[in-house]
Amino acid sequence: MPAKIPITDNHMHIDPRARGLEAVKEFQKSGGTHIILVTKPSWSLGITVKKPEDYLAVFEETVEIASKIREIGVGAFPVLGVHPAEISKLTEYMELPEATETMKKGLELAAGYVERGLAVGIKSGRPHYPVSSEVWAASNEVMEHAFFLGKEQDCAVQLHTENVEEPELHDIAERAKKTGIKMYRVVKHYSPPLVKTCEELGIFPGVIAVKGAIEQALGEGTRFMMETDYIDDPDRPGAVLGPKTIPKRTLKLIETHGEEPFWVVHKENPEKVYDIEIEL
């Protein structure tokens, strides 16, 4: 059954070593139409990063998968970058200043893809687990560099961070504002449904579609996107949420909320944030 409305997943990984295009077909069959396709961490592809150019293999693979996804009739928009947890991997075999520079240069290479029209955003953030104050400071420096690149390219920066509530969102927003990036280009991936707080700060939430979260988000407005953070990992099938989640949840919620809010969530919002066209 062809989709009557666009249904966009704001954060999905697709891995040819795992389910790959089969997961996309499942998304499509359930009513999904568009994917913001995010790079996987380098180590999950078996790449050991010794220099910034080593990230190019990760970026190339993501761009290639996006084009295969488009061939089967699903819109795919790559977001390329350096996973914030890379800092812990890199510091196993290089000093922290070198790791910081490697990540910043990796982000610059990702920005080059945006400049060439091959990607729609940059991925960055800071560790989602406890780290030393030195690593935390270095991670914030890397994230701020991503904001600076996002301002230069006028593109979205998707953030993978610690679990956030209002104080953490305030901190991220302050760091972003310093760089002059347009605040609606700052996307908090894996966001709780704090739609009003994000709106006040200018940040754009990608609300993780766990049970009840989207209902809660809709109670605060329509200024958010929906995501599964589907990892496509053969060792963790269905993590974080499966590819059918967003289409199924959207179609179910349309029964009570009508279609209108979802045109905003799945089309208008991603179009604005990523400067893309979401067409059926």
N, C-alpha and C positions, 0 to 999 in steps of 0.2 A: 504493500500500500504506500503510494508516494506521500511524502510529508505535505501537510497543508500549511504548516508554519515552519520557519527555520528553527532548528534545534542545535545549539552550539555547545560543545564541551570546551570550557576555557583552559583545561590543563590535562593533556593526555600524553602518554608515552607509547610509542609503538616500536616493537623490537623484532627485526626479522628472525632473530634466534629463538623467539618465543612464539606467541600466537600470530604476531604480525598482522597481515591484512585480514586474517580470519576475525580478529577482534573488531576491526573496522567494519567488516560486513555485518557483524552482529549489531554494532551501533547503528548502522544504516537500516538494517531490517526492522529495528525497533522504532525507527522514525528519526534517527540522528542525521543531520545534514552537513555540519561543519565542525572541524576540530582545530583548536589551537594546539599545535604539535610541539612539545617541548623536548629539548635534548636530554638524553639520559646522562648520568654522571660518567666520566671517562672510564673509571675502574669497572663499571658494570658492562662495558664493551671490551674489557680486557686490555685497555690502553694504560700504560704507565707514562705519566706526563713528566718529561725531563725538561722540556722547553715549551714556550707558548704555542709554537707551530704544531705540537702534538695534538692540540685541541681541534685542528682542522679536520682530522679524520672523523671526529664526533659530529662536527657541523655538516660535513659532506654527506655523511650517512643520513642525518635528519632531513636534509634538503631532498635527498634521493627518495626517501620513504614518502615524503610529502607528495612528490610527483606521482608515485605509484598509487597513493590514496586518491589523488585527483582523477587518475585513470579509471577508478571504479565508481566515480560519480559522487564522491564526498569532498567537500571543500577542505583544504588543509593549509594552514598558515604556520610556518616554522618560527619558533622563538628559540634563539640559540644563546648559549652562555656557559658560565662556569658554576657548577654546583657549589654552594658555600661550604659543604663538607669536604671539598677538595683540599681545603687548607690543612685538615688533619692528616690527609693522605700525603700531601707534599712535604709536610714538616717531618715525616718519618725519614726522609733522605735528603732534605735541604734545609737551610736555615730559614727562619721566619721571614726576614726581609726579601729573600730570593723567592720564596713561595708567594708572598704578597705581590711582587712584581710580575711573576709568571701568570698569576690569576688576572691581574689588571691588563696585561698584554693580551691574554686570551680573550678578555672582554672586548678589547679593541679590534681583534680579528673578527669577533662576532658582529660588531658594529659595521664592519666592512661588508658583511653579507646584507645587512639592512640597507646600507648605502647603494648596493647593487640590485636591490629589489628582490633578493632571494629569501629574506626573512622579514618578519613584521615587528620583532622586538628582541630584547636582550633579557637573559635570565641571570639573576644574581641574588643577593641576600646575605644572611649570616647564619651561623650554625644553630640548629634546633636542639642542641644538647649542651651541657655545661662545658665550658672551655676556660682556659686561663685568661686573666685580664689582658695579657699581651696579644693573645690570639683574637680576643673579642675586639680589641682596638684595631688590629690589622684587618679583621673582617669588615668592620664598619668603614674602614678606609677603602676597601675593595668595593663595597656596596655604593659608597658615595661616588666612586669613580664610574660605576655603572650609571648612576643618575646623571653625571656630567655627560657621558656618552649619549644617554637618552635625550638630553637637552640638545646636544650637537646634531643628532640625527632626527630630532623631533619624533621619537618612537617610544613605544611602551617598554617599561622595565618590569618584568615579573619577578616578584620576590618570594623566595623560600626562606622562612625565618623560624625563630622560636614561636611557641604558641603565644598569640597576642591577645591582650585586652586593651583597654583605653590607654594606659601609660606607655605600652610598647608602641602602639600606633602613633601616639604623639611624638615619641622619640624618632621613629622612622620618618614621619612627616617633616619634622624640623630639619633632619639631615637632607631630605630631598629638596626642601625649599631653598636651602643654602646654594644649591647648584643651579637654580633657575629652571629646572625641568617643569613642564606643565604638569600640575598635580594629578590630573585625571589619567595621565600616562603611567602613574605609579600603581601597579597592580599587586595587591596582596593576595598571593596564591594561598590556598588552604585557609581561607578566612572564616572566622566565626560570623554569624549573621548580624554583625554590628553595622548595619547599613547607615544609620543616622550618624554615628560617630565618624565613619569613613567619609561620609558626605561633608560633614563639618570640616574635616581635615583636608579634604580634596582627594584622598586616596580612593582607588577603585577596588572593591572587594570581589574576589572570585570565591564565592561561598561554596564550601565543600558540601555536597548534597547528601549528607547523612540524614537519617530519619528526623523529621521535624524542623530541620534547619531552614529549608526553603520557605516553609509556612511562616516561620519566625521572621525571615528576611522580608517577605511580602508584607508583613505587618508593619514594617518600617519604610516601605516604598519599593521602587523597581530599579533603583540605581545599584545594580550588582550583576554579576555573571554567575553561571553555575558550572561546577567542575567536579570530576571524579578523582583526579590524580591517579587514573588507571596506570599502573606501572609496567604491565606486560612483562612480568618476570616469571620464567618457567618454574622457579622455586616458590613463588608466592602467587599462585593463580587467583585472579579476581581482586588483588590488592591494588590500590586502597579500596576503591569501589569498582565494580565491573562496568564494561562498556555500554551495557543496556540501561544503566541507572538513570542517566539524565533524560533520555527520550521517554522512558517509562514513567518517571516521576513527573515530567512536564505534562505528558498527556493525561495523567491522572489528575493533576492539579488544575488543568484546564476545565475539568468537569465542575469544579467549585468556583474557580476564579475567572473563568472565561479566557479567551485567547489573548486579549489586549495586553495584559502585563508581560506576556511572554514574547510578544513582538519586540518589546523594549529590551527585555533581558537577553534574548538570543540574537537579535539583529541590531537594533539601534545602539546598544551599549558596546558590543564588540566593534562595530563599525567606527564608533567615535574613538575608542581607546586605541585600537590598532591601525586606524586609518585604512580599513579594508572594505570590500563590498560583500555583503552576505546576501546572495541571491539564490532563489530556488530554481 
